Amino acid sequence: MAKALMIQGTMSNAGKSLIAAGLCRVFKQDGYKVAPFKGQNMALNSFITKEGLEMGRAQVVQAEAAGVEPSVLMNPVLLKPTTDMGSQIIVNGEVWGQMSAVDYYKVKHELVPDVMRAFDSLSAQNDAIIIEGAGSPAEINLKDNDCFVNMDMAKLAKSPVLLVGDIDRGGVFAQLYGTIALLTEEERAMVKGVIINKFRGDETILEPGIKMLEDLIHIPVVGVVPYVRLDIDDEDSLSERLTNKAAKLIDIAVIRLPRLSNFTDFRALEAVEGVSVRYVGSTREFGSPDLVILPGTKNTMGDLAWLRQNGLEARIKHFADDGGAVFGICGGYQMLGEHLSDPQGVEQGGEMRGVGLLPVSTVFAGEKTRTRVEGSFGRLEGVFAELSGKPFEGYEIHMGITESSAPVLSLTDAVSGKTRSDGCSSGNVCGCYVHGVLDGDEVAGSLIRALAVKKGVDPAELGRVDGAEHKQRQYDMLADAIRDHMDMEAVYRIWREGL
């Protein structure tokens, strides 16, 4: 059975996910068979495994860093917020229910056996398990409902804990001291080291504070990790990549929907030198893009109403009318159609007029489509003509059925093996259900070259698309930062000794 090491944080976005990913990479490089685990994740960025099951994207990143195939065992419970008060509950990769936070807390304990079956199965297959916590272990109003999130998960896994604090937000010593102070005596004994994360500047300035902190909490600081800029998928709304950036030679505007999901769909485009991928949330930020993308969303009808109310719908329609290229993925594809209907109340019920840029209609259904696919583009027009015949891989995860009279994608379902068609194109507007359809180097490269030619920019002025190589370099850079700035001898000792 594997030995576990758990990474907890003083708050959300303290850097737990990347520290865990970095440790997965280090353990892999050192010859261990390692896998990530997070009992409960809350995220709108999800992923479909090769078995057609849904899991959180953060554990996919960590699995990639560990060099292993993502498995739903790594994230047995996933919460996907649909409103400010409620979430869709995914258990073992499948929809378990739709609940408010209050109702979920009443039944959460019922999922402990599912979580432990997943952990035990993963543990039997590996040498090491890097567990990630969620939020903070010191949320005293939630501790009775921890079950399998932070300290309760550490107890179940018999795992020592490393506690991460975020110095970039300020007050890191108060974060770490306050968190330790709010733990029980038993829980404090489980914390074997603390990490100061996202540091900028001269580390010697911290030395007096580190000594004082260690004297107060009697737990060693095992690392001061610098603020490292890496192109690695982040968690949902806290991601820095969702900020609006300056336009570059080729400017792509992604509409920053309130319930935006799977913004990882655009990482291959973001990685190319000379290409800007800006996340736009208002008409003021819209600018003069070369391509507008409507991304996925967990609430298509609600986000379409938001798009309409803040003026972005009208701006996108004017942009398309003037010859601008528009691409919709999943919920964004649904929005671009003429009509949306929700007879079963899957989202909010009723009917809505779509943006009207594609001749398709969507009816929401209670059964979720959840599968991996591969296929190729059919014959397209305008700037998208360069994608004609190009192969792609991706996944579908949606609740709607969209009728299209002129589908433009030919798909093979990786789970069932069945072939079918998807998507629609009308001149300079295109859409489909496939997440990751723009990820492949050939597709991303062809699209960027076409945008450059249309704009009169020499494609040679832009960087090369090498998504797979780029991703692996980022994981190696993260591992280098971990090795250089954490006491890995101490970390390995903590891991081996356990509790």
DRENTI-698766 format. One record per residue (C-alpha): x, y negated, z negated; residue number from 1; residue in three letters. Coordinates in nm, 3 decimals, padded with zeros to 5 digits. Each point is the difference from the previous one (the first is absolute). Last residue first. Layout:
N
       X       Y       Z   n res
       X       Y       Z NUM ALA
...
REM end
This chain:
499
       X       Y       Z   n res
  00.171 -00.934 -01.126 499 LEU
  00.215  00.039  00.310 498 GLY
  00.372  00.063 -00.049 497 GLU
  00.066  00.038  00.374 496 ARG
 -00.187 -00.317  00.098 495 TRP
  00.155 -00.212 -00.274 494 ILE
  00.347  00.127  00.095 493 ARG
 -00.067 -00.071  00.369 492 TYR
 -00.105 -00.355 -00.085 491 VAL
  00.307 -00.052 -00.222 490 ALA
  00.235  00.112  00.276 489 GLU
 -00.204 -00.205  00.244 488 MET
  00.074 -00.320 -00.191 487 ASP
 -00.194 -00.226  00.234 486 MET
  00.133 -00.283  00.214 485 HIS
  00.217  00.157  00.270 484 ASP
 -00.181  00.334  00.016 483 ARG
 -00.346 -00.162  00.019 482 ILE
  00.114 -00.253  00.260 481 ALA
  00.154  00.278  00.211 480 ASP
 -00.325  00.200 -00.024 479 ALA
 -00.195 -00.300  00.131 478 LEU
  00.246 -00.039  00.290 477 MET
 -00.042  00.370  00.081 476 ASP
 -00.379 -00.038  00.000 475 TYR
  00.025 -00.303  00.229 474 GLN
  00.231  00.183  00.241 473 ARG
 -00.255  00.283  00.024 472 GLN
 -00.275 -00.245  00.098 471 LYS
  00.212 -00.168  00.267 470 HIS
  00.087  00.335  00.156 469 GLU
 -00.369  00.091  00.027 468 ALA
 -00.110 -00.344  00.122 467 GLY
  00.262 -00.062  00.265 466 ASP
 -00.144 -00.288  00.206 465 VAL
  00.286 -00.206  00.140 464 ARG
  00.026 -00.371 -00.070 463 GLY
 -00.131 -00.277  00.220 462 LEU
  00.192 -00.227  00.238 461 GLU
  00.019  00.287  00.251 460 ALA
 -00.381 -00.025  00.031 459 PRO
  00.054 -00.332  00.189 458 ASP
 -00.284 -00.228 -00.112 457 VAL
 -00.249 -00.125  00.258 456 GLY
 -00.299  00.041 -00.231 455 LYS
 -00.156  00.282  00.205 454 LYS
  00.341  00.165  00.029 453 VAL
  00.053 -00.017 -00.376 452 ALA
 -00.345  00.141 -00.079 451 LEU
  00.065  00.289  00.239 450 ALA
  00.340  00.069 -00.157 449 ARG
 -00.154  00.001 -00.347 448 ILE
 -00.272  00.245  00.107 447 LEU
  00.245  00.235  00.170 446 SER
  00.234  00.001 -00.300 445 GLY
 -00.281  00.067 -00.249 444 ALA
 -00.137  00.286  00.213 443 VAL
  00.339  00.161  00.068 442 GLU
  00.126 -00.048 -00.357 441 ASP
 -00.311  00.157 -00.148 440 GLY
 -00.185 -00.195 -00.265 439 ASP
 -00.267 -00.172  00.214 438 LEU
 -00.252  00.287 -00.027 437 VAL
  00.086  00.033 -00.368 436 GLY
 -00.364 -00.010 -00.106 435 HIS
 -00.221  00.130  00.280 434 VAL
 -00.357 -00.132  00.015 433 TYR
  00.031 -00.195  00.324 432 CYS
 -00.008 -00.351  00.145 431 GLY
  00.087 -00.205  00.307 430 CYS
 -00.060 -00.355  00.121 429 VAL
  00.185 -00.158  00.296 428 ASN
 -00.229  00.153  00.262 427 GLY
 -00.257  00.212 -00.180 426 SER
  00.141  00.305 -00.174 425 SER
 -00.161  00.269 -00.212 424 CYS
  00.104  00.259 -00.254 423 GLY
 -00.021  00.376 -00.030 422 ASP
 -00.006  00.321  00.200 421 SER
 -00.010  00.366 -00.101 420 ARG
  00.213  00.313 -00.024 419 THR
 -00.045  00.267 -00.267 418 LYS
  00.299  00.149 -00.182 417 GLY
 -00.193 -00.005 -00.330 416 SER
  00.267 -00.160 -00.224 415 VAL
  00.222 -00.168  00.259 414 ALA
 -00.300 -00.146  00.184 413 ASP
  00.109 -00.060  00.357 412 THR
 -00.075 -00.344  00.135 411 LEU
 -00.047 -00.176  00.337 410 SER
 -00.025 -00.375 -00.050 409 LEU
 -00.178 -00.250  00.225 408 VAL
 -00.368  00.067 -00.061 407 PRO
 -00.240 -00.173  00.245 406 ALA
 -00.362  00.032 -00.112 405 SER
  00.096 -00.021 -00.368 404 SER
 -00.220  00.109 -00.290 403 GLU
  00.164 -00.051 -00.338 402 THR
 -00.062  00.236 -00.292 401 ILE
  00.085 -00.152 -00.337 400 GLY
  00.147  00.124 -00.331 399 MET
  00.371 -00.028  00.081 398 HIS
  00.340  00.165 -00.030 397 ILE
  00.174  00.088  00.324 396 GLU
  00.366  00.090  00.034 395 TYR
  00.297 -00.074  00.221 394 GLY
  00.211  00.124  00.289 393 GLU
  00.059 -00.174  00.332 392 PHE
  00.070  00.067  00.369 391 PRO
  00.011 -00.274  00.266 390 LYS
 -00.215  00.060  00.309 389 GLY
 -00.107 -00.362  00.031 388 SER
  00.173 -00.209 -00.268 387 LEU
  00.147 -00.244  00.254 386 GLU
 -00.356 -00.080  00.112 385 ALA
 -00.061 -00.158 -00.341 384 PHE
  00.097 -00.347  00.127 383 VAL
 -00.277  00.018  00.257 382 GLY
 -00.179  00.331  00.053 381 GLU
  00.011  00.352 -00.142 380 LEU
  00.001  00.348  00.155 379 ARG
  00.000  00.267 -00.270 378 GLY
  00.215 -00.006 -00.311 377 PHE
  00.143  00.326 -00.131 376 SER
 -00.063  00.259 -00.268 375 GLY
  00.074  00.112 -00.351 374 GLU
 -00.234  00.025 -00.295 373 VAL
 -00.001  00.049 -00.377 372 ARG
 -00.341  00.024 -00.167 371 THR
 -00.255 -00.157 -00.234 370 ARG
 -00.344 -00.098  00.131 369 THR
 -00.213 -00.068 -00.308 368 LYS
 -00.357  00.122 -00.019 367 GLU
 -00.256 -00.255 -00.120 366 GLY
 -00.051 -00.162  00.337 365 ALA
  00.045 -00.356  00.124 364 PHE
 -00.137 -00.070  00.348 363 VAL
  00.229 -00.192  00.236 362 THR
 -00.070 -00.156  00.340 361 SER
  00.242 -00.054  00.290 360 VAL
  00.030 -00.241  00.296 359 PRO
  00.305 -00.186 -00.139 358 LEU
  00.036 -00.375 -00.068 357 LEU
 -00.335 -00.034 -00.175 356 GLY
  00.112 -00.117 -00.344 355 VAL
 -00.257  00.240 -00.144 354 GLY
 -00.360 -00.075 -00.091 353 ARG
 -00.097  00.156 -00.327 352 MET
 -00.244  00.261 -00.129 351 GLU
 -00.122  00.113 -00.339 350 GLY
  00.182  00.180 -00.279 349 GLY
  00.294 -00.113 -00.213 348 GLN
  00.274  00.253  00.073 347 GLU
 -00.137  00.355  00.028 346 VAL
 -00.352 -00.137 -00.039 345 GLY
 -00.154  00.286  00.199 344 GLN
 -00.129 -00.211  00.291 343 PRO
  00.328 -00.193  00.045 342 ASP
 -00.008 -00.149  00.350 341 SER
  00.267 -00.199  00.183 340 LEU
 -00.049 -00.169  00.340 339 HIS
  00.196 -00.151  00.287 338 GLU
  00.347  00.132 -00.065 337 GLY
  00.310 -00.186 -00.122 336 LEU
 -00.095  00.072 -00.364 335 MET
  00.019  00.378  00.050 334 GLN
  00.348 -00.031  00.149 333 TYR
  00.111 -00.207 -00.302 332 GLY
 -00.142  00.271 -00.226 331 GLY
  00.217  00.258  00.182 330 CYS
  00.263 -00.200  00.191 329 ILE
 -00.079 -00.305  00.213 328 GLY
  00.223 -00.158  00.265 327 PHE
 -00.041 -00.350  00.147 326 VAL
  00.203 -00.151  00.288 325 ALA
 -00.063 -00.366  00.083 324 GLY
 -00.153 -00.083  00.338 323 GLY
 -00.177 -00.324 -00.092 322 ASP
 -00.320  00.190 -00.081 321 ASP
  00.201  00.217 -00.239 320 ALA
  00.125 -00.305 -00.195 319 PHE
 -00.349 -00.153 -00.001 318 HIS
 -00.136  00.326 -00.145 317 LYS
  00.277  00.013 -00.260 316 ILE
 -00.069 -00.358 -00.111 315 ARG
 -00.374  00.066 -00.024 314 ALA
  00.062  00.304 -00.219 313 GLU
  00.254 -00.192 -00.208 312 LEU
 -00.253 -00.265 -00.104 311 GLY
 -00.006  00.072 -00.373 310 ASN
 -00.356  00.136 -00.001 309 GLN
  00.036  00.236  00.296 308 ARG
  00.316  00.170 -00.121 307 LEU
 -00.153  00.030 -00.348 306 TRP
 -00.313  00.163  00.147 305 ALA
  00.227  00.235  00.196 304 LEU
  00.181  00.080 -00.325 303 ASP
 -00.324  00.105 -00.167 302 GLY
 -00.106  00.205  00.301 301 MET
  00.334  00.181  00.033 300 THR
  00.058  00.077 -00.368 299 ASN
  00.312  00.213 -00.056 298 LYS
  00.179 -00.185  00.280 297 THR
  00.219  00.086  00.297 296 GLY
  00.175 -00.267  00.200 295 PRO
 -00.121 -00.267  00.245 294 LEU
  00.311 -00.079  00.202 293 ILE
  00.059 -00.325  00.191 292 VAL
  00.275 -00.011  00.264 291 LEU
  00.210 -00.282  00.144 290 ASP
 -00.082 -00.227 -00.292 289 PRO
 -00.063 -00.375  00.015 288 SER
 -00.067 -00.108 -00.360 287 GLY
 -00.255  00.189 -00.212 286 PHE
  00.108 -00.138 -00.339 285 GLU
 -00.253 -00.285 -00.004 284 ARG
 -00.269  00.237  00.127 283 THR
  00.042  00.198 -00.320 282 SER
  00.135  00.331 -00.134 281 GLY
  00.285  00.075  00.241 280 VAL
  00.262  00.267 -00.064 279 TYR
  00.296 -00.076  00.229 278 ARG
  00.196  00.264  00.190 277 VAL
  00.296 -00.182  00.154 276 SER
  00.207  00.155  00.278 275 VAL
  00.353 -00.120  00.080 274 GLY
  00.169  00.298 -00.165 273 GLU
 -00.231  00.302  00.001 272 VAL
 -00.087  00.150 -00.339 271 ALA
 -00.338 -00.173 -00.026 270 GLU
 -00.129  00.182  00.310 269 LEU
  00.089  00.341 -00.146 268 ALA
 -00.155 -00.104 -00.334 267 ARG
 -00.336 -00.083  00.155 266 PHE
 -00.219  00.292 -00.109 265 ASP
  00.139 -00.038 -00.354 264 THR
 -00.280 -00.254 -00.042 263 PHE
 -00.204  00.307 -00.089 262 ASN
 -00.292 -00.180 -00.162 261 SER
 -00.129 -00.357  00.000 260 LEU
 -00.286 -00.050 -00.244 259 ARG
  00.015 -00.382  00.003 258 PRO
  00.107  00.000  00.368 257 LEU
  00.341 -00.144  00.080 256 ARG
 -00.039 -00.026  00.379 255 ILE
  00.326  00.115  00.157 254 VAL
  00.163 -00.268  00.217 253 ALA
  00.283  00.109  00.231 252 ILE
  00.254 -00.259  00.118 251 ASP
  00.268  00.088  00.254 250 ILE
  00.289 -00.248 -00.007 249 LEU
 -00.055 -00.059 -00.373 248 LYS
 -00.286 -00.148 -00.205 247 ALA
  00.063 -00.093 -00.363 246 ALA
 -00.151  00.230 -00.259 245 LYS
 -00.345  00.033 -00.159 244 ASN
  00.020  00.220 -00.310 243 THR
 -00.118  00.360  00.026 242 LEU
  00.360  00.122  00.022 241 ARG
  00.047 -00.086 -00.366 240 GLU
 -00.220  00.293 -00.096 239 SER
 -00.218 -00.047 -00.308 238 LEU
 -00.317  00.063  00.200 237 SER
  00.086  00.359  00.090 236 ASP
  00.316  00.169 -00.126 235 GLU
  00.316 -00.034  00.203 234 ASP
  00.138  00.184  00.301 233 ASP
  00.377 -00.034  00.031 232 ILE
  00.177 -00.270  00.199 231 ASP
  00.252 -00.089 -00.270 230 LEU
  00.095 -00.327 -00.163 229 ARG
  00.187  00.088 -00.320 228 VAL
 -00.063 -00.192 -00.321 227 TYR
  00.272  00.147 -00.216 226 PRO
 -00.034  00.301 -00.232 225 VAL
  00.122 -00.047 -00.356 224 VAL
  00.029  00.355 -00.128 223 GLY
  00.007  00.240 -00.293 222 VAL
 -00.101 -00.247 -00.271 221 VAL
  00.027  00.213 -00.312 220 PRO
 -00.284  00.048 -00.251 219 ILE
  00.029 -00.118 -00.362 218 HIS
 -00.284 -00.250  00.058 217 ILE
  00.143 -00.304 -00.177 216 LEU
  00.373  00.073  00.027 215 ASP
 -00.047  00.096  00.367 214 GLU
 -00.178 -00.329  00.063 213 LEU
  00.271 -00.203 -00.171 212 MET
  00.271  00.177  00.204 211 LYS
 -00.193 -00.057  00.324 210 ILE
 -00.053 -00.366 -00.083 209 GLY
  00.371 -00.056 -00.060 208 PRO
  00.087  00.183  00.327 207 GLU
 -00.248 -00.177  00.227 206 LEU
  00.235 -00.276  00.116 205 ILE
  00.253  00.273  00.089 204 THR
 -00.241  00.118  00.272 203 GLU
  00.071 -00.303  00.219 202 ASP
 -00.296 -00.081  00.223 201 GLY
 -00.332  00.151  00.102 200 ARG
 -00.156  00.287 -00.193 199 PHE
 -00.294  00.197  00.148 198 LYS
 -00.010  00.266 -00.276 197 ASN
  00.116  00.028 -00.359 196 ILE
 -00.008  00.370 -00.082 195 ILE
 -00.071  00.161 -00.337 194 VAL
  00.112  00.334 -00.139 193 GLY
 -00.115  00.300 -00.203 192 LYS
 -00.366 -00.090 -00.052 191 VAL
 -00.153  00.314 -00.154 190 MET
  00.081 -00.109 -00.356 189 ALA
 -00.206 -00.314  00.057 188 ARG
 -00.300  00.220  00.082 187 GLU
  00.019  00.191 -00.330 186 GLU
  00.037 -00.327 -00.196 185 GLU
 -00.304 -00.140  00.178 184 THR
  00.053 -00.252  00.278 183 LEU
 -00.085 -00.369 -00.040 182 LEU
  00.353 -00.092 -00.114 181 ALA
  00.157  00.171  00.305 180 ILE
 -00.215 -00.207  00.236 179 THR
  00.070 -00.321 -00.189 178 GLY
  00.377  00.059  00.002 177 TYR
  00.007  00.076  00.372 176 LEU
 -00.225 -00.283  00.112 175 GLN
  00.151 -00.245 -00.250 174 ALA
  00.346  00.081  00.134 173 PHE
 -00.127 -00.037  00.358 172 VAL
 -00.150 -00.343 -00.059 171 GLY
  00.025 -00.112  00.362 170 GLY
 -00.179  00.124  00.311 169 ARG
  00.329  00.102  00.164 168 ASP
  00.102  00.181 -00.319 167 ILE
 -00.243  00.286  00.067 166 ASP
  00.022  00.268 -00.271 165 GLY
  00.034  00.375  00.058 164 VAL
 -00.036  00.263 -00.276 163 LEU
  00.179  00.335  00.046 162 LEU
 -00.199  00.285 -00.153 161 VAL
  00.090  00.354 -00.108 160 PRO
 -00.234  00.267  00.136 159 SER
 -00.180  00.282 -00.179 158 LYS
 -00.239  00.003  00.297 157 ALA
 -00.311 -00.020 -00.218 156 LEU
  00.169 -00.247 -00.235 155 LYS
  00.119 -00.219  00.288 154 ALA
 -00.350  00.012  00.148 153 MET
 -00.150 -00.118 -00.331 152 ASP
  00.262 -00.276 -00.006 151 MET
 -00.093 -00.138  00.342 150 ASN
 -00.281  00.113  00.232 149 VAL
 -00.127  00.347 -00.086 148 PHE
 -00.262 -00.042 -00.277 147 CYS
  00.048 -00.378 -00.051 146 ASP
 -00.360 -00.055 -00.110 145 ASN
  00.071 -00.071 -00.366 144 ASP
  00.285 -00.224  00.113 143 LYS
 -00.226 -00.234  00.199 142 LEU
 -00.056 -00.290 -00.242 141 ASN
  00.357  00.033 -00.127 140 ILE
  00.150 -00.060  00.344 139 GLU
  00.348  00.089 -00.129 138 ALA
  00.075  00.283  00.245 137 PRO
  00.003 -00.259  00.282 136 SER
 -00.131  00.009  00.356 135 GLY
  00.032  00.354  00.132 134 ALA
  00.266  00.262 -00.075 133 GLY
  00.230  00.162  00.253 132 GLU
  00.131  00.352 -00.046 131 ILE
  00.328  00.116  00.153 130 ILE
 -00.014  00.380  00.005 129 ILE
  00.326  00.196  00.009 128 ALA
  00.111  00.351  00.095 127 ASP
 -00.300  00.071  00.222 126 ASN
 -00.266  00.253  00.103 125 GLN
 -00.132  00.099 -00.344 124 ALA
 -00.027 -00.366 -00.098 123 SER
 -00.225 -00.076  00.295 122 LEU
 -00.240  00.276 -00.100 121 SER
  00.011 -00.111 -00.364 120 ASP
 -00.069 -00.363  00.095 119 PHE
 -00.294  00.087  00.227 118 ALA
 -00.152  00.235 -00.255 117 ARG
  00.059 -00.268 -00.264 116 MET
 -00.190 -00.265  00.194 115 VAL
 -00.294  00.228  00.071 114 ASP
 -00.015  00.110 -00.366 113 PRO
  00.004 -00.367 -00.115 112 VAL
 -00.288 -00.096  00.232 111 LEU
 -00.277  00.044 -00.258 110 GLU
  00.173 -00.263 -00.215 109 HIS
 -00.102 -00.264  00.255 108 LYS
 -00.370  00.051 -00.065 107 VAL
 -00.087 -00.301 -00.219 106 LYS
  00.286 -00.209  00.141 105 TYR
 -00.150  00.039  00.346 104 TYR
 -00.337 -00.132 -00.114 103 ASP
  00.157 -00.317 -00.143 102 VAL
  00.220 -00.055  00.307 101 ALA
 -00.303  00.022  00.227 100 SER
 -00.031  00.315  00.202  99 MET
 -00.007  00.151  00.349  98 GLN
  00.060  00.374  00.005  97 GLY
  00.239  00.292  00.041  96 TRP
  00.119 -00.077  00.354  95 VAL
  00.276  00.243  00.100  94 GLU
  00.380 -00.005 -00.030  93 GLY
  00.025  00.194 -00.324  92 ASN
 -00.236 -00.254 -00.158  91 VAL
 -00.091 -00.325  00.180  90 ILE
 -00.219 -00.241 -00.201  89 ILE
 -00.154 -00.288  00.197  88 GLN
  00.024 -00.309 -00.213  87 SER
 -00.209 -00.247 -00.196  86 GLY
 -00.012 -00.340 -00.167  85 MET
  00.183 -00.239  00.234  84 ASP
 -00.143  00.196  00.292  83 THR
  00.114  00.294  00.215  82 THR
  00.314  00.081 -00.198  81 PRO
  00.169  00.326  00.109  80 LYS
  00.093  00.212 -00.301  79 LEU
  00.227  00.297  00.071  78 LEU
  00.031  00.305 -00.223  77 VAL
  00.218  00.301  00.092  76 PRO
  00.300 -00.206  00.117  75 ASN
  00.308  00.219  00.059  74 MET
 -00.212  00.314  00.041  73 LEU
 -00.155 -00.178  00.300  72 VAL
  00.321  00.086  00.181  71 SER
  00.248 -00.214  00.192  70 PRO
  00.264  00.214  00.175  69 GLU
  00.340 -00.027 -00.167  68 VAL
  00.312 -00.212  00.056  67 GLY
 -00.006 -00.156 -00.347  66 ALA
 -00.022 -00.350  00.150  65 ALA
 -00.282  00.125  00.224  64 GLU
 -00.174  00.142 -00.307  63 ALA
  00.038 -00.335 -00.178  62 GLN
 -00.152 -00.182  00.296  61 VAL
 -00.286  00.251  00.010  60 VAL
 -00.043 -00.048 -00.375  59 GLN
 -00.050 -00.372  00.057  58 ALA
 -00.252  00.070  00.279  57 ARG
 -00.258  00.154 -00.231  56 GLY
 -00.157  00.330  00.106  55 MET
 -00.269  00.133  00.233  54 GLU
 -00.027  00.358  00.126  53 LEU
 -00.005  00.112  00.365  52 GLY
  00.239  00.295 -00.048  51 GLU
  00.280 -00.194  00.175  50 LYS
 -00.045 -00.269 -00.264  49 THR
 -00.212 -00.311  00.051  48 ILE
  00.133 -00.325 -00.145  47 PHE
 -00.134 -00.279 -00.219  46 SER
  00.057 -00.371 -00.042  45 ASN
 -00.301 -00.128 -00.193  44 LEU
  00.162  00.094 -00.327  43 ALA
 -00.063  00.114 -00.355  42 MET
  00.220  00.297 -00.086  41 ASN
 -00.062  00.268 -00.258  40 GLN
  00.219  00.296 -00.088  39 GLY
  00.301 -00.138  00.184  38 LYS
  00.262  00.250  00.112  37 PHE
  00.320 -00.011  00.205  36 PRO
  00.198  00.305  00.117  35 ALA
  00.360  00.114 -00.041  34 VAL
  00.208  00.293  00.121  33 LYS
  00.339 -00.104 -00.133  32 TYR
  00.315 -00.035  00.210  31 GLY
  00.137 -00.334 -00.118  30 ASP
 -00.143 -00.179  00.304  29 GLN
 -00.345  00.130 -00.093  28 LYS
  00.038 -00.121 -00.360  27 PHE
  00.108 -00.343  00.129  26 VAL
 -00.291 -00.020  00.246  25 ARG
 -00.259  00.094 -00.262  24 CYS
  00.163 -00.252 -00.234  23 LEU
 -00.046 -00.272  00.260  22 GLY
 -00.363  00.094  00.054  21 ALA
 -00.065 -00.014 -00.375  20 ALA
  00.170 -00.342 -00.022  19 ILE
 -00.206 -00.106  00.302  18 LEU
 -00.332  00.104 -00.152  17 SER
  00.076 -00.133 -00.348  16 LYS
  00.087 -00.350  00.122  15 GLY
 -00.163 -00.216 -00.267  14 ALA
 -00.292 -00.029  00.242  13 ASN
 -00.259  00.087 -00.266  12 SER
  00.125 -00.063 -00.351  11 MET
  00.261  00.108 -00.257  10 THR
  00.083  00.296  00.217   9 GLY
  00.026  00.378 -00.023   8 GLN
  00.239  00.234  00.179   7 ILE
 -00.022  00.363 -00.112   6 MET
  00.269  00.268  00.026   5 LEU
 -00.101  00.363  00.037   4 ALA
  00.189  00.330 -00.020   3 LYS
 -00.112  00.252  00.260   2 ALA
 -00.115  00.352 -00.079   1 MET
REM end
